[in-house]
């Protein structure tokens, strides 16, 4: 793809997410970027997790499955990155995944990446920021033969409880269908 084509794709993706665009890429200065490097600090530690997952997203399905498990969130680089290791038990047996989250101080954005043992590599990274304690991260991924938008959101509910959700949009971000809900309770030592 040409450089102009990539820029046009970026503008279209930004417009789909409701992000304003200018005629040329803006230069970011270090002083203009909010320091969000500790936005995930509340997440460090051990968590008991209860998850609900929609079996057939974007089909009108209302069939959900539930699973339980636990997550360990480890601080890396003084908090500017972290690694989440989830192990659980679903209706079809064991479920494992990791999430690597890294902070870019130049942009003030976090990159959130997921991987499973079956895939053996990090997936498409989602990028985003925190506002009023809630983090929203977006990417574009193939799903059932077409490209969709994916949103991953996290927020604390109390110091010992938090929630995350995954949602899909197949209409450019006009509507979102939540398809994975995770509720976490801190395990105190």
Residue frames relative to the residue before (quaternion, step in Angstrom):
aa qw qx qy qz dx dy dz
X 1.0000 0.0000 0.0000 0.0000 0.00 0.00 0.00
X 0.4830 -0.6751 0.4744 0.2931 3.55 -0.97 0.82
X 0.6634 -0.4984 0.3806 0.4082 3.54 -1.28 0.35
X 0.6519 0.5026 -0.3074 0.4774 3.57 1.00 -0.86
X 0.6383 0.5300 -0.3224 0.4557 3.57 1.04 -0.80
X 0.6495 0.5050 -0.3138 0.4740 3.58 1.01 -0.81
X 0.6380 0.5183 -0.3255 0.4673 3.58 1.02 -0.81
X 0.6552 0.5046 -0.3117 0.4680 3.59 0.95 -0.88
X 0.6336 0.5177 -0.3281 0.4721 3.60 1.01 -0.81
X 0.6439 0.5224 -0.3120 0.4638 3.58 1.01 -0.84
X 0.6458 0.5038 -0.3211 0.4753 3.60 0.97 -0.80
X 0.6553 0.5095 -0.3149 0.4603 3.58 0.96 -0.87
X 0.6493 0.5069 -0.3129 0.4728 3.59 0.97 -0.88
X 0.6485 0.5165 -0.3115 0.4643 3.59 0.97 -0.87
X 0.6519 0.5067 -0.3154 0.4678 3.57 0.98 -0.83
X 0.6330 0.5341 -0.3325 0.4512 3.58 1.03 -0.76
X 0.7100 0.4234 -0.2548 0.5017 3.57 1.12 -0.63
X 0.5199 -0.6567 0.4075 0.3639 3.57 1.28 0.02
X 0.4597 0.6540 -0.4625 0.3836 3.57 1.17 0.55
X 0.4252 -0.7131 0.4976 0.2512 3.58 -0.73 1.03
X 0.1775 -0.7799 0.5931 0.0924 3.57 -1.10 0.70
X 0.2705 -0.7242 0.6076 0.1822 3.52 -1.22 0.55
X 0.6962 -0.4831 0.3256 0.4194 3.55 -1.27 0.22
X 0.7913 0.1355 -0.0810 0.5907 3.61 1.09 -0.56
X 0.6080 -0.5504 0.4018 0.4074 3.60 -1.10 0.52
X 0.3994 -0.7265 0.5124 0.2239 3.57 -0.88 0.97
X 0.3929 -0.6790 0.5644 0.2570 3.54 -1.15 0.65
X 0.2400 -0.7711 0.5765 0.1243 3.58 -0.88 0.96
X 0.1958 -0.7640 0.6015 0.1273 3.54 -0.89 0.91
X 0.6269 -0.5711 0.3839 0.3653 3.52 -1.12 0.74
X 0.6834 0.5039 -0.3009 0.4342 3.62 0.93 -0.84
X 0.6652 0.5172 -0.3098 0.4405 3.62 1.14 -0.51
X 0.6457 0.5343 -0.3140 0.4461 3.60 1.22 -0.36
X 0.4338 -0.6797 0.5345 0.2531 3.55 -0.92 1.00
X 0.3950 -0.7033 0.5350 0.2514 3.60 -0.95 0.84
X 0.0013 0.8197 -0.5703 0.0539 3.55 -0.30 1.29
X 0.3121 0.8133 -0.4558 0.1827 3.56 1.27 0.28
X 0.7405 0.3641 -0.2318 0.5152 3.62 1.19 -0.27
X 0.3045 0.7921 -0.4826 0.2168 3.58 1.23 0.37
X 0.7180 0.4208 -0.2528 0.4934 3.62 1.09 -0.59
X 0.3638 0.7757 -0.4731 0.2051 3.64 1.22 -0.03
X 0.6263 0.5498 -0.3532 0.4251 3.64 1.00 -0.72
X 0.6464 0.5695 -0.3073 0.4042 3.58 1.17 -0.52
X 0.5325 0.6554 -0.4207 0.3316 3.63 1.12 -0.47
X 0.6331 0.5281 -0.4067 0.3936 3.57 -1.04 0.83
X 0.6069 -0.5368 0.4498 0.3758 3.54 -1.35 -0.44
X 0.0739 -0.8161 0.5726 -0.0249 3.53 -0.95 0.98
X 0.3126 -0.6611 0.6438 0.2252 3.53 -1.20 0.69
X 0.1225 -0.8306 0.5431 0.0134 3.57 -0.85 0.96
X 0.0861 -0.7435 0.6608 0.0553 3.52 -1.15 0.80
X 0.0636 -0.8244 0.5621 -0.0182 3.57 -0.73 1.11
X 0.1210 -0.7307 0.6661 0.0880 3.49 -1.32 0.63
X 0.0454 -0.8106 0.5837 -0.0104 3.57 -0.85 1.00
X 0.4026 -0.6913 0.5511 0.2373 3.55 -0.95 0.96
X 0.4485 -0.7417 0.4301 0.2523 3.58 -0.63 1.13
X 0.8228 0.1119 -0.0186 0.5569 3.61 0.85 -0.89
X 0.1492 -0.8323 0.5281 0.0786 3.60 0.29 1.23
X 0.8528 0.1888 -0.1680 0.4571 3.52 -1.32 0.61
X 0.5882 0.5483 -0.3917 0.4472 3.58 1.10 0.70
X 0.5427 -0.5905 0.4109 0.4335 3.58 1.28 -0.21
X 0.4185 0.7253 -0.4514 0.3083 3.58 1.29 0.00
X 0.1868 -0.7608 0.6122 0.1078 3.55 -1.20 0.66
X 0.4575 0.6923 -0.4328 0.3521 3.58 1.29 0.35
X 0.0476 -0.8022 0.5942 -0.0336 3.55 -0.56 1.27
X 0.1702 -0.7354 0.6414 0.1372 3.56 -1.26 0.53
X 0.2637 -0.7641 0.5710 0.1435 3.54 -1.18 0.62
X 0.0086 0.7811 -0.6243 -0.0014 3.52 -1.21 0.57
X 0.2473 -0.7517 0.5937 0.1457 3.50 -1.28 0.47
X 0.1829 0.7830 -0.5827 0.1179 3.51 -1.24 0.39
X 0.3795 -0.7137 0.5351 0.2455 3.50 -1.21 -0.51
X 0.2205 -0.7609 0.5995 0.1141 3.51 -1.27 0.58
X 0.1477 -0.7252 0.6633 0.1108 3.52 -1.23 0.65
X 0.1101 -0.7979 0.5921 0.0253 3.58 -0.73 1.10
X 0.1276 -0.8212 0.5561 0.0021 3.54 -0.56 1.26
X 0.4158 -0.7006 0.5338 0.2267 3.55 -0.97 0.97
X 0.0414 -0.7635 0.6445 -0.0016 3.57 -1.06 0.90
X 0.8479 0.1440 -0.1100 0.4983 3.59 -1.18 0.61
X 0.6746 -0.5194 0.2982 0.4315 3.57 0.94 0.86
X 0.7310 -0.4066 0.2238 0.5003 3.59 1.20 0.48
X 0.5733 0.6038 -0.3842 0.3990 3.59 1.22 -0.21
X 0.7416 0.1329 -0.1468 0.6410 3.56 1.37 0.19
X 0.0001 -0.7883 0.6148 0.0269 3.55 -1.25 0.37
X 0.2602 -0.7441 0.5992 0.1398 3.49 -1.29 0.52
X 0.1525 -0.7718 0.6147 0.0575 3.56 -0.88 1.03
X 0.0635 -0.7669 0.6374 0.0383 3.55 -0.92 0.94
X 0.0908 -0.7972 0.5967 0.0086 3.56 -0.65 1.19
X 0.0107 0.7459 -0.6659 0.0063 3.53 -1.14 0.85
X 0.1205 0.8066 -0.5670 0.1159 3.54 -0.80 1.00
X 0.3748 -0.6847 0.5768 0.2409 3.48 -1.39 -0.05
X 0.1012 -0.8059 0.5831 0.0139 3.56 -0.60 1.21
X 0.7301 -0.4226 0.2949 0.4488 3.57 -1.27 -0.02
X 0.7373 0.3732 -0.2216 0.5177 3.60 1.19 -0.47
X 0.7451 -0.3785 0.2165 0.5047 3.57 1.22 0.37
X 0.8018 -0.3055 0.2067 0.4701 3.56 -1.28 -0.35
X 0.1188 -0.7586 0.6384 0.0535 3.54 -1.19 0.75
X 0.0335 0.7841 -0.6182 0.0435 3.57 -0.88 0.96
X 0.1537 0.7625 -0.6249 0.0670 3.53 -1.18 0.65
X 0.2154 -0.7310 0.6226 0.1780 3.50 -1.34 0.27
X 0.1329 -0.7432 0.6459 0.1133 3.51 -1.32 0.40
X 0.1352 -0.7638 0.6285 0.0583 3.53 -0.88 1.03
X 0.0624 -0.7978 0.5996 -0.0097 3.57 -0.75 1.11
X 0.0130 -0.8070 0.5895 -0.0333 3.57 -0.74 1.05
X 0.3251 -0.7557 0.5470 0.1548 3.54 -1.12 0.82
X 0.2107 -0.7577 0.6073 0.1127 3.56 -0.99 0.91
X 0.3000 -0.7974 0.4910 0.1815 3.63 -0.27 1.19
X 0.6020 0.5729 -0.3664 0.4185 3.63 1.12 -0.48
X 0.7741 0.3152 -0.1712 0.5216 3.60 1.03 -0.76
X 0.3870 -0.7201 0.4834 0.3129 3.59 1.20 -0.47
X 0.5817 0.5897 -0.3630 0.4267 3.57 1.25 0.34
X 0.3496 -0.6852 0.5995 0.2209 3.49 -1.33 0.53
X 0.2220 -0.7116 0.6485 0.1541 3.52 -1.28 0.59
X 0.1158 -0.7932 0.5975 0.0209 3.58 -0.79 1.07
X 0.0252 -0.8098 0.5836 -0.0542 3.57 -0.66 1.17
X 0.1574 -0.7846 0.5946 0.0783 3.59 -1.04 0.78
X 0.0194 0.7750 -0.6316 -0.0028 3.56 -1.26 0.51
X 0.1938 -0.7426 0.6286 0.1260 3.54 -1.27 0.54
X 0.6235 -0.5449 0.3853 0.4072 3.60 -1.16 0.43
X 0.6315 0.5566 -0.3330 0.4249 3.60 1.07 -0.66
X 0.7136 0.4218 -0.2486 0.5010 3.58 1.10 -0.68
X 0.2390 -0.8387 0.4604 0.1659 3.53 1.13 -0.68
X 0.7623 0.2573 -0.1979 0.5599 3.60 1.19 0.26
X 0.5911 -0.5671 0.4316 0.3779 3.54 -1.24 0.48
X 0.4291 -0.7078 0.5066 0.2412 3.55 -1.06 0.81
X 0.7598 -0.3102 0.2797 0.4983 3.55 -1.28 -0.41
X 0.3618 -0.7458 0.5041 0.2424 3.64 -0.67 0.97
X 0.2663 -0.7171 0.6206 0.1720 3.53 -1.16 0.72
X 0.1731 -0.7922 0.5789 0.0854 3.59 -0.98 0.80
X 0.2721 0.7678 -0.5545 0.1703 3.54 -1.10 0.69
X 0.3782 -0.7059 0.5615 0.2085 3.50 -1.39 -0.14
X 0.4666 -0.6293 0.5392 0.3092 3.51 -1.40 0.07
X 0.0162 0.7579 -0.6522 0.0074 3.54 -1.16 0.74
X 0.8378 -0.0283 -0.0390 0.5439 3.56 -0.74 1.12
X 0.7457 -0.4296 0.2138 0.4622 3.59 0.99 0.87
X 0.6693 0.4624 -0.2951 0.5012 3.60 1.24 -0.23
X 0.1981 -0.7700 0.5968 0.1080 3.54 -0.95 0.95
X 0.0441 -0.7745 0.6311 0.0034 3.56 -0.95 0.97
X 0.0544 -0.8056 0.5873 -0.0565 3.54 -0.77 1.17
X 0.1338 -0.8258 0.5478 0.0049 3.57 -0.82 1.06
X 0.0931 0.7539 -0.6501 0.0169 3.51 -1.29 0.56
X 0.3615 -0.6838 0.5823 0.2503 3.52 -1.37 0.02
X 0.0200 0.8201 -0.5667 0.0763 3.58 -0.75 1.06
X 0.4985 -0.6071 0.5044 0.3585 3.57 -1.22 0.38
X 0.0795 0.7731 -0.6252 0.0714 3.57 -1.04 0.82
X 0.8437 -0.0772 -0.0002 0.5312 3.57 -0.70 1.14
X 0.7705 -0.4176 0.1940 0.4408 3.56 0.86 1.00
X 0.7589 0.2741 -0.2036 0.5545 3.61 1.21 0.12
X 0.5297 -0.6234 0.4708 0.3303 3.56 -1.24 0.41
X 0.0435 -0.7805 0.6236 -0.0016 3.55 -1.01 0.92
X 0.4523 -0.6238 0.5463 0.3283 3.55 -1.33 0.17
X 0.1471 -0.7694 0.6184 0.0631 3.54 -1.10 0.81
X 0.0924 -0.7746 0.6244 0.0395 3.56 -0.99 0.90
X 0.0845 -0.7542 0.6500 0.0392 3.55 -0.98 0.95
X 0.0434 -0.8180 0.5727 -0.0314 3.59 -0.69 1.12
X 0.0452 -0.7836 0.6196 0.0057 3.57 -1.11 0.78
X 0.1437 0.7817 -0.6015 0.0800 3.57 -1.15 0.63
X 0.4272 -0.6724 0.5295 0.2915 3.58 -1.11 0.64
X 0.2896 -0.7343 0.5860 0.1830 3.56 -1.16 0.66
X 0.7376 -0.0524 0.0437 0.6718 3.56 1.18 -0.77
X 0.6922 -0.4503 0.3131 0.4690 3.65 -1.14 0.03
X 0.7741 0.3276 -0.1727 0.5134 3.61 1.16 -0.51
X 0.7250 0.3274 -0.2381 0.5573 3.59 1.25 0.22
X 0.0687 0.7814 -0.6186 0.0451 3.56 -1.08 0.74
X 0.2263 -0.7641 0.5911 0.1247 3.52 -1.32 0.22
X 0.0441 -0.7547 0.6511 0.0670 3.54 -1.27 0.51
X 0.1010 -0.7802 0.6158 0.0430 3.53 -1.24 0.56
X 0.1939 -0.7144 0.6543 0.1550 3.49 -1.31 0.51
X 0.0165 -0.7914 0.6110 -0.0076 3.57 -1.02 0.82
X 0.2513 -0.7508 0.5951 0.1379 3.57 -1.21 0.65
X 0.0692 -0.7559 0.6478 0.0650 3.54 -1.27 0.56
X 0.1221 -0.7941 0.5917 0.0672 3.57 -0.84 0.97
X 0.6680 0.4640 -0.3079 0.4937 3.58 1.28 0.33
X 0.6742 -0.5375 0.2895 0.4155 3.56 1.05 0.79
X 0.7052 -0.4828 0.2648 0.4466 3.60 1.13 0.53
X 0.4229 0.6960 -0.4779 0.3291 3.62 1.24 0.18
X 0.7822 0.0454 -0.0132 0.6212 3.56 1.02 -0.85
X 0.1917 -0.7713 0.6007 0.0865 3.55 -1.23 0.62
X 0.1729 -0.7517 0.6271 0.1084 3.55 -1.10 0.77
X 0.3162 -0.7337 0.5723 0.1848 3.57 -0.65 1.14
X 0.0317 -0.8362 0.5472 -0.0170 3.58 -0.78 1.00
X 0.7694 0.1731 -0.1479 0.5968 3.60 1.23 0.04
X 0.0219 -0.7940 0.6061 -0.0402 3.58 -0.67 1.15
X 0.0535 -0.7956 0.6034 -0.0098 3.57 -0.78 1.08
X 0.0737 -0.7703 0.6325 0.0340 3.56 -0.92 0.96
X 0.1600 -0.8120 0.5611 0.0155 3.53 -0.84 1.13
X 0.0853 -0.7516 0.6520 0.0521 3.55 -1.15 0.77
X 0.4612 -0.7064 0.4692 0.2610 3.54 -0.76 1.11
X 0.2644 -0.7170 0.6232 0.1662 3.55 -1.09 0.81
X 0.2579 -0.7792 0.5562 0.1305 3.57 -0.53 1.18
X 0.5061 -0.6550 0.4558 0.3272 3.61 -1.00 0.77
